[in-house]
Amino acid sequence: MIRVFEDQDFEAIEEIYTLAKLDEFRFERGPFELIPLRQDEERLRGLMESVIFVYAAKGIRGYGAVYENEIRTLLVHPLFRRQGVGNQLFGHMIAWIGRPVTLCVARSNVAAKALYQQYGFKVTEEFEACYNGKPVLANKMEQSSTIFGKSSADTAFSRSRTR
């Protein structure tokens, strides 16, 4: 079940962040050191000013964050990957936004980009970002306005409901 974040969810979100954040960079050069969420002022501020959705089923299995029309975060606990959690959260956030969506992703994060492309996202920009002082090539992706004659949000919502 997907629902809005509640204060008591923070520890579970923090655990997922700790277990999953560095996976974004697994194909980048050099090792990355995790900055714990509570100590990463920039990411914590960005998260807390967003609308946060959690996938809750016998605990929190994943979460995502939306700010205006941007999906800022989508992380799934490693034990629950490849079970539709990320797909359902992603579809829910797109439907909730209700207009073309943008997001940024590490260029090397092929698995995440493949999911996003299923929802009609295309790379529109490449830029250098930074995590903990290390450069990371990133892609800005934007959702095309229609997929097969239906709005992307309608398609995403129907996908998330059928899984």
C-alpha positions in Angstrom: 0.0 0.0 0.0 1.3 3.4 -0.9 0.6 6.3 1.5 2.0 9.6 2.5 5.0 9.7 4.9 4.3 10.0 8.6 6.9 11.2 11.2 7.2 7.6 12.6 8.4 6.4 9.2 11.7 8.4 9.3 13.8 5.7 10.9 12.7 3.2 8.2 13.4 5.7 5.4 16.8 6.4 6.9 17.6 2.7 6.9 16.6 2.3 3.3 18.7 5.4 2.4 21.7 3.8 4.1 21.2 0.5 2.4 20.3 1.8 -1.1 21.8 5.2 -1.8 25.2 4.1 -2.9 23.7 1.7 -5.4 23.1 4.7 -7.6 26.9 5.0 -8.0 27.9 1.4 -8.3 29.0 1.8 -12.0 30.9 5.1 -11.3 34.6 5.3 -11.0 36.1 5.0 -7.5 34.4 4.2 -4.3 31.9 6.6 -2.8 31.4 7.0 0.9 27.9 7.4 2.2 26.9 10.5 4.0 24.2 9.5 6.5 20.9 11.1 5.7 20.8 13.0 9.0 24.2 14.5 8.2 23.6 15.3 4.5 22.0 18.7 5.0 21.3 19.2 1.3 19.5 15.9 0.7 17.7 15.9 4.0 16.4 19.5 3.3 15.3 18.4 -0.2 13.6 15.4 1.1 11.7 17.1 3.9 10.5 19.9 1.7 9.0 17.3 -0.6 5.8 15.2 -0.5 7.1 11.8 0.5 5.3 8.6 -0.3 6.1 5.2 1.3 5.3 1.7 0.2 4.1 0.1 3.4 3.5 -3.6 3.6 4.7 -5.2 6.9 7.1 -2.3 7.2 8.4 0.3 4.8 9.8 -1.3 1.7 10.6 1.8 -0.3 9.9 5.5 -0.6 9.8 8.3 -3.1 9.8 12.1 -2.9 8.1 14.7 -5.1 8.7 18.4 -5.2 6.4 20.3 -7.6 6.8 18.3 -10.9 10.1 16.7 -10.0 10.7 13.3 -8.6 13.6 13.8 -6.3 14.0 10.4 -4.8 13.0 6.8 -5.4 14.7 4.2 -3.2 13.7 0.6 -2.5 15.0 -1.6 0.3 17.4 -4.1 -1.3 15.4 -7.1 0.1 12.3 -5.9 -1.8 13.7 -5.1 -5.2 12.4 -6.7 -8.4 9.0 -7.2 -6.7 7.2 -4.2 -8.2 7.8 -1.8 -5.3 9.7 0.8 -7.2 7.4 0.5 -10.2 4.3 1.1 -8.1 5.8 4.0 -6.2 7.0 5.6 -9.5 3.6 5.2 -11.1 1.9 6.6 -8.1 4.1 9.7 -8.0 3.6 10.3 -11.7 -0.2 10.1 -11.3 -0.1 12.3 -8.2 1.9 15.0 -10.0 -0.6 14.9 -12.9 1.5 16.8 -15.5 4.8 16.1 -17.3 7.5 15.1 -14.8 11.2 15.6 -14.5 13.9 13.8 -12.6 17.7 13.4 -12.4 19.6 10.2 -12.4 23.2 9.1 -12.5 24.1 8.5 -16.2 25.4 5.0 -15.3 22.3 3.9 -13.5 21.0 1.9 -16.4 18.4 -0.1 -14.4 16.7 3.1 -13.1 16.8 4.7 -16.5 15.1 1.6 -18.1 12.2 1.9 -15.6 11.9 5.6 -16.3 11.9 5.0 -20.1 9.0 2.6 -19.7 7.0 5.6 -18.5 7.9 7.7 -21.5 11.0 9.5 -20.0 13.8 10.7 -22.3 17.2 12.1 -21.5 17.1 15.9 -22.2 20.3 17.0 -20.6 23.7 15.7 -19.3 25.5 17.5 -16.6 28.1 16.9 -13.9 26.7 16.6 -10.4 28.6 15.9 -7.1 28.1 13.5 -4.3 30.3 13.8 -1.2 32.8 15.8 -3.2 33.1 13.3 -6.1 31.9 14.1 -9.6 29.1 12.1 -11.1 27.8 12.4 -14.6 24.0 12.8 -14.4 21.1 12.9 -16.8 18.0 15.1 -16.6 15.1 13.1 -17.8 11.7 14.5 -18.8 8.5 12.7 -19.5 7.0 13.1 -22.9 3.4 14.3 -22.8 1.8 11.3 -24.3 2.5 7.5 -24.6 0.5 5.7 -27.3 -2.2 8.4 -27.4 -2.7 8.4 -23.6 -1.2 10.8 -21.1 1.9 9.5 -19.4 0.2 9.9 -16.0 -2.8 7.8 -17.1 -0.5 5.1 -18.5 1.6 5.1 -15.4 -1.4 5.0 -13.0 -2.9 2.1 -14.9 0.4 0.2 -14.8 0.8 0.8 -11.1 -2.8 -0.5 -10.4 -2.4 -3.7 -12.4 0.7 -4.9 -10.6 
